[in-house]
Amino acid sequence: MKTWRWMLTMVAAGSLLAACTVESTTDDDDGTSGSGGDGGSATTGTTGTGVVSSSSAVTSSSTGGNMTCFEEGTPLDAPGMDAETAKGDCSAAQISTFFEACFNNNGDCNAFQMDTANDACLGCMFGGGGGTHFPPMLFGNENNGSSPVYVNVYACESIATGQPQCAEATADLSHCVNTVCETCPEGTGGQASPEETACRMEAETGICSQITIPAGCESVLQTAIADLSPECGGQNFGELYTSVTSYICGGG
């Protein structure tokens, strides 16, 4: 199952984001319950809240692999409680402009954020402004002035398939694994590196196993990117961002 992860340069504490610096793509094995889809977490553009555990990091895996990127003290919960869609906070133009300016460096990301006309859209996209919906975009942990950003695919897929009761737990589990392992080196040829694979296995069976997946929701986690509902699907970060953000924050 694919995970598209972008790095966004952070501005001062309390503000959102300035510019995209890196895109990375990793593939996980399909059909693995809880394996990393496009999840992540944080309620604002800072490092986020909702830490599952503050225990210290470990450097080795029960699978026997060297796993210096396993950071057990960094998991985050995905924000959101209500399965709301078509909120009408973002126009198609805002969704497109934000992507071009803040992810493609094709425009002024700071200007977009400073324009108060975009406040409701930004709040919907990243879960700010006191909203209780599952936001389409999720921040990972801030690292050296940048933060990974994930598309909240599992919450979207849960809602789109009529299983809103699955949204919170599946997003939390995906986000937990992603944030614990987000500093792992990438593999080659579209495959996860051995270190990342070992890290994700350790996270799923260790710190992230504290998250209980409701009965019947495992199928959401096992949905391959190619099999996602039209409301949530896409073959790259841009397509996933557009579909999920439009479904949750657009006008329907």
Beta strands, then each sheet from edge to edge (+ up, - down):
strand 1: 2-9
strand 2: 19-27
strand 3: 137-139
strand 4: 146-151
sheet 1: 2+ 1- 4+ 3-
end
